[in-house]
Amino acid sequence: MVALIGNTVVWYNDIEEGFNRSRYSRYGSIDEYWCNQDELELAIEALPKLIQAGEDTGKLGPPRPLDFRGEAD
């Protein structure tokens, strides 16, 4: 975990090798898994927009399974 802002956590995903912003409802547990793979600077730059808008619009989505060619379906 890098930072907590309200019910949002900024965290580093060592599997995807990038930073993400996700909601949490209980300390120590992330409710949403995202695979943005952002640099820390980008994840932090999004926080003022999150605070002003009350929602995070900069998420790419959860991971998707690969097809047999190794491409996302």
Secondary structure, DSSP 8 states (H G I E B T S, - for coil): --EEETTEEEEEETTTTEEEEEE-SBTTB-S------B-HHHHHHTHHHHHHHSS------S---B-TTS-B-
